[in-house]
């Protein structure tokens, strides 16, 4: 099983990034896919989720209207489009798959700074 995140980096406030998470080794379409983040000195926080059937989504209040989670079950990939980024969005972002088992990626750093 692998979850491989990409797309992180350094961006100025107000900018955008698109994170990707490529999955392999399990039935991707059956799993709820989540993006978490963890800032220095803080607990890991659930940012966004997308469900397997129908693709319904949920977001933490602080990112509503700015972030969009989506998935492509043909490519076994989940995305997080992040717009209007703020310094407080700085964190390591982790991809998570949850159903029968709970899988984690290694994380990708997002830094929002001028």
Secondary structure, 3 states (H helix, E strand, C coil): CEEEEECCEEECCCCCEEEEEEEECCCHHHCEEEEEEECCCCCCEEEEEECCCCCCEEECHHHCCCEEEEEECCCCEEEEEECCCCHHHCEEEEEEEECCCEEECCCEEEEECC
